[in-house]
Amino acid sequence: MTMWEIGKLEGADPSVPSFESLCKAAVEGLPTRKHEVEAWAKQGVLQYWYSKELHKETTTKHASTTKTTEKVGELEDEPFRKVEEALKIESSVRPLMLGNKAGKAGSSGDGPQLEEEKPEEEQPEEGDLYKKAVQGSRKAVNAYSSAASKVTTMLASLEKAATPEVQADPQHAVSKIQLGDLETSSSKERNHWNTVLARWPATWDRAAGFFNEAEKVEEVELDKSKCEKALKELNKVLAPTKVWTKGKLDF
């Protein structure tokens, strides 16, 4: 992290005149390394190893059950017998159990139906969303690398495996030039996306100065979107040559 990022995490306000000095004070004694952006590194911008413990409060809901009892005063024998008969439960009636489907299917005369409590939806663990985003970005980079390799294969086939009839076709020479240029540009682009992907650890790593997962997920997904756009453009340029070589060359 840069000293300005650390300063803000420590509570420094960028709008106050002393922001720069507060940031310098915040990084005193912290180990440093060169900034991964080469242009920034040339200007002397450093990255600092920094960690900060964040306290996360969780609230757990507990269901409470209140049991009520009712006392009946002493009764004479006859009234007591009538009450006892009224409260008697036939042996054929099964007691209603929580979560018992058979109990729920009973008639309305069986008494009130008890609903099962729905479990609370589990929240993702810290780093899960980041890990998923990096996996998606890696998939996009691999797809681009595969397409770039396809360009090299097609060019080799045009140069070596084409029949005399295909080589005599004016489109053959045009396609060779186009594929040669495309091989150079797509190879550079592939190296670029592999470098971009290497910036992101496979798993959430606080030691790398990652603290705001949502921000990092947004950055990774933006890289993925750009890579997918580059792949779309590559396939668009490659499409005419694929159409022309169909049935003429094997890739």
C-alpha positions as CSV (number, residue, x, y, z in Angstrom):
1,M,0.0,0.0,0.0
2,T,1.1,3.6,-0.6
3,M,1.6,6.0,2.3
4,W,-1.5,7.9,1.2
5,E,-3.7,4.7,1.4
6,I,-2.3,3.9,4.8
7,G,-2.8,7.5,6.0
8,K,-6.5,7.3,5.0
9,L,-6.9,4.0,6.8
10,E,-5.5,5.6,9.9
11,G,-8.0,8.4,9.7
12,A,-6.1,11.2,7.9
13,D,-8.4,13.5,6.0
14,P,-7.1,14.3,2.4
15,S,-8.8,17.7,2.5
16,V,-6.6,19.0,5.4
17,P,-3.3,20.8,4.7
18,S,-1.4,18.4,7.0
19,F,-2.5,15.3,5.1
20,E,0.9,14.7,3.5
21,S,2.8,14.9,6.8
22,L,0.2,12.7,8.6
23,C,0.7,10.1,5.9
24,K,4.5,10.2,6.3
25,A,4.1,9.8,10.1
26,A,1.7,6.8,9.6
27,V,4.3,4.8,7.6
28,E,7.4,5.6,9.8
29,G,9.2,2.4,10.5
30,L,7.2,0.2,8.1
31,P,9.2,-2.0,5.7
32,T,9.0,-0.9,2.0
33,R,9.3,-2.3,-1.5
34,K,9.2,-0.8,-5.0
35,H,5.8,0.1,-6.4
36,E,4.6,-2.5,-8.9
37,V,3.6,0.3,-11.4
38,E,7.0,0.9,-13.0
39,A,6.2,4.6,-13.9
40,W,5.3,5.3,-10.2
41,A,8.4,3.4,-9.0
42,K,10.6,5.7,-11.2
43,Q,9.1,8.7,-9.4
44,G,10.0,7.3,-6.0
45,V,6.6,6.0,-5.0
46,L,7.0,3.1,-2.5
47,Q,4.7,0.4,-1.3
48,Y,4.7,-0.3,2.5
49,W,3.9,-3.6,4.3
50,Y,1.1,-2.7,6.6
51,S,-1.4,-4.6,8.6
52,K,-4.4,-3.4,10.7
53,E,-6.7,-5.5,12.8
54,L,-10.4,-4.8,12.0
55,H,-13.1,-5.7,14.6
56,K,-16.1,-7.3,13.1
57,E,-19.3,-7.3,15.2
58,T,-21.8,-10.0,14.7
59,T,-25.3,-10.2,16.0
60,T,-26.9,-13.6,16.7
61,K,-30.6,-13.9,16.9
62,H,-31.9,-16.3,19.5
63,A,-35.4,-17.6,19.6
64,S,-37.0,-17.6,23.0
65,T,-39.9,-19.7,24.1
66,T,-42.1,-18.8,27.0
67,K,-43.9,-21.5,28.8
68,T,-47.1,-20.6,30.6
69,T,-48.9,-22.7,33.2
70,E,-52.4,-22.3,34.5
71,K,-53.4,-23.5,38.0
72,V,-56.9,-24.7,38.6
73,G,-58.3,-24.5,42.1
74,E,-59.5,-27.6,44.0
75,L,-62.6,-29.1,42.5
76,E,-65.3,-31.3,43.8
77,D,-65.1,-34.9,42.6
78,E,-67.8,-34.6,39.8
79,P,-66.5,-31.4,38.2
80,F,-62.9,-32.7,38.4
81,R,-63.9,-35.9,36.6
82,K,-65.5,-33.9,33.8
83,V,-62.4,-31.7,33.4
84,E,-60.2,-34.8,33.4
85,E,-62.3,-36.4,30.6
86,A,-62.2,-33.2,28.5
87,L,-58.4,-33.1,28.7
88,K,-57.9,-36.8,28.1
89,I,-55.9,-37.5,24.9
90,E,-56.8,-40.6,22.9
91,S,-53.9,-43.0,22.5
92,S,-54.4,-43.1,18.7
93,V,-53.5,-39.4,18.4
94,R,-49.8,-38.8,17.8
95,P,-48.2,-35.8,19.6
96,L,-47.3,-32.9,17.3
97,M,-43.5,-32.6,16.9
98,L,-41.6,-29.7,15.6
99,G,-40.4,-30.4,12.0
100,N,-42.7,-33.5,11.8
101,K,-44.3,-33.6,8.3
102,A,-46.9,-36.1,9.4
103,G,-48.0,-33.6,12.2
104,K,-48.3,-30.8,9.6
105,A,-50.5,-32.9,7.4
106,G,-53.1,-33.4,10.1
107,S,-56.6,-31.9,10.0
108,S,-57.5,-28.5,11.4
109,G,-58.9,-30.3,14.5
110,D,-55.4,-31.4,15.5
111,G,-54.6,-28.0,16.9
112,P,-52.4,-25.2,15.6
113,Q,-49.7,-26.1,13.1
114,L,-46.1,-25.2,14.0
115,E,-43.9,-24.0,11.2
116,E,-40.2,-24.9,11.0
117,E,-37.8,-22.0,11.4
118,K,-36.0,-21.2,8.2
119,P,-32.2,-21.2,8.7
120,E,-30.5,-17.8,8.2
121,E,-28.7,-17.4,4.9
122,E,-25.0,-18.0,5.4
123,Q,-22.7,-15.0,4.6
124,P,-19.6,-15.7,2.5
125,E,-16.4,-16.0,4.3
126,E,-13.8,-13.2,4.0
127,G,-11.9,-13.7,0.7
128,D,-14.6,-16.0,-1.0
129,L,-15.8,-13.3,-3.4
130,Y,-12.2,-12.2,-4.1
131,K,-11.1,-15.8,-4.8
132,K,-14.1,-16.3,-7.2
133,A,-13.3,-13.1,-9.0
134,V,-9.7,-14.1,-9.5
135,Q,-10.8,-17.5,-10.9
136,G,-13.0,-15.7,-13.4
137,S,-10.2,-13.5,-14.4
138,R,-7.8,-16.5,-14.9
139,K,-10.4,-18.2,-17.1
140,A,-10.6,-15.1,-19.3
141,V,-6.8,-14.8,-19.6
142,N,-6.6,-18.6,-20.4
143,A,-9.2,-18.1,-23.1
144,Y,-7.2,-15.2,-24.7
145,S,-3.9,-17.3,-24.5
146,S,-5.7,-20.1,-26.3
147,A,-6.9,-17.8,-29.1
148,A,-3.4,-16.3,-29.4
149,S,-1.9,-19.8,-29.8
150,K,-4.5,-20.5,-32.5
151,V,-3.1,-17.6,-34.5
152,T,0.4,-19.2,-34.4
153,T,-1.0,-22.6,-35.5
154,M,-2.9,-21.1,-38.4
155,L,0.1,-19.1,-39.6
156,A,2.3,-22.3,-39.5
157,S,-0.3,-24.2,-41.5
158,L,-0.4,-21.4,-44.1
159,E,3.3,-21.5,-44.5
160,K,3.9,-25.2,-44.6
161,A,0.8,-27.3,-45.1
162,A,-1.0,-25.4,-47.9
163,T,-1.4,-27.1,-51.2
164,P,-0.1,-25.5,-54.4
165,E,-3.7,-24.6,-55.3
166,V,-4.2,-22.8,-52.0
167,Q,-0.8,-21.1,-52.3
168,A,-1.7,-19.8,-55.7
169,D,-4.8,-18.1,-54.3
170,P,-4.1,-14.3,-53.8
171,Q,-5.9,-14.5,-50.4
172,H,-3.1,-16.9,-49.2
173,A,-0.5,-14.1,-49.3
174,V,-2.9,-11.6,-47.7
175,S,-3.8,-14.0,-44.9
176,K,-0.1,-14.7,-44.2
177,I,0.6,-11.0,-43.8
178,Q,-2.5,-10.5,-41.6
179,L,-1.7,-13.5,-39.4
180,G,1.9,-12.5,-39.1
181,D,0.9,-9.1,-37.7
182,L,-1.8,-10.6,-35.6
183,E,0.6,-13.2,-34.1
184,T,2.9,-10.4,-32.9
185,S,0.2,-8.2,-31.4
186,S,-1.7,-11.1,-29.8
187,S,1.5,-12.5,-28.3
188,K,2.2,-9.1,-26.7
189,E,-1.4,-8.9,-25.5
190,R,-1.2,-12.4,-24.0
191,N,2.0,-11.4,-22.1
192,H,0.3,-8.3,-20.8
193,W,-2.7,-10.2,-19.5
194,N,-0.5,-12.8,-17.8
195,T,1.3,-10.0,-16.1
196,V,-2.0,-8.4,-15.0
197,L,-3.2,-11.8,-13.6
198,A,0.1,-12.3,-11.7
199,R,-0.6,-9.1,-9.7
200,W,-3.6,-10.9,-8.0
201,P,-2.8,-13.7,-5.4
202,A,-5.0,-16.7,-5.9
203,T,-6.4,-16.2,-2.4
204,W,-7.2,-13.2,-0.2
205,D,-3.9,-12.1,1.3
206,R,-3.8,-9.4,4.0
207,A,0.0,-9.5,3.9
208,A,-0.1,-8.0,0.5
209,G,-1.9,-4.9,1.9
210,F,-5.4,-6.1,0.9
211,F,-8.0,-4.7,3.3
212,N,-11.1,-3.7,1.4
213,E,-12.3,-6.9,-0.4
214,A,-15.1,-5.2,-2.3
215,E,-12.6,-2.7,-3.9
216,K,-10.2,-5.5,-4.9
217,V,-13.1,-7.6,-6.3
218,E,-14.1,-4.6,-8.4
219,E,-10.6,-4.1,-9.7
220,V,-10.2,-7.8,-10.6
221,E,-13.5,-7.9,-12.4
222,L,-12.6,-4.8,-14.4
223,D,-9.4,-6.5,-15.6
224,K,-11.5,-9.5,-16.5
225,S,-13.9,-7.4,-18.5
226,K,-11.0,-5.7,-20.4
227,C,-9.4,-9.1,-21.2
228,E,-12.8,-10.5,-22.5
229,K,-13.1,-7.4,-24.7
230,A,-9.6,-7.9,-26.1
231,L,-10.5,-11.6,-26.9
232,K,-13.6,-10.5,-28.7
233,E,-11.6,-8.1,-30.8
234,L,-9.0,-10.8,-31.6
235,N,-11.7,-13.3,-32.7
236,K,-13.3,-10.5,-34.8
237,V,-10.1,-9.9,-36.8
238,L,-9.4,-13.6,-37.1
239,A,-12.9,-14.5,-38.4
240,P,-12.4,-13.8,-42.1
241,T,-9.2,-15.9,-42.3
242,K,-11.0,-18.8,-40.5
243,V,-13.8,-18.6,-43.1
244,W,-11.4,-18.6,-46.0
245,T,-9.2,-21.5,-44.7
246,K,-12.2,-23.7,-43.8
247,G,-11.9,-26.9,-45.8
248,K,-8.5,-25.9,-47.2
249,L,-6.3,-26.3,-44.1
250,D,-6.5,-28.4,-40.9
251,F,-5.8,-26.7,-37.6
